[in-house]
Amino acid sequence: MANKSDYFGLGYIVSVILAIIPFTAWVCGFLTRFMEGKIVAGLIRLIFGFTIVWILDLIFMIVSKHIFRLINL
């Protein structure tokens, strides 16, 4: 079975493709945080999702197979 990644438990390749596209990375980023119950992290992604957070998500997804996690908010 393939390793699961961050966006809704989808596979690594699908998650990287979603992370490359800014709008889908923004939507998937804040939805996954809200689903995890991390409201503050979800709001940060909702507000700042098209800036540095998107670039960090993309880098972290490629390097570590997980989206950017600053702290567990």
Phi, psi and omega in degrees: 000144182288150176293138179272148180244193190284318187287098175059023180076016179287165180292168184299312183297316179296318180294323177295318178298317178294326180287333180291322182279117186304316183293315180292326176296321179295310182295310181296324180297310182282330177294317179294323178292319177295321179294329177281353181084014180263081187295314182296316178296322177295319178293322177298317178292326179294320183278314187252018187296334182267006182251229185298332180297321179296317179295317178295319176302315182296314180296313181294324180295319181288317186280310188248000179066022175221148177285164187300129175232105179287301175213168179274078178274000000 
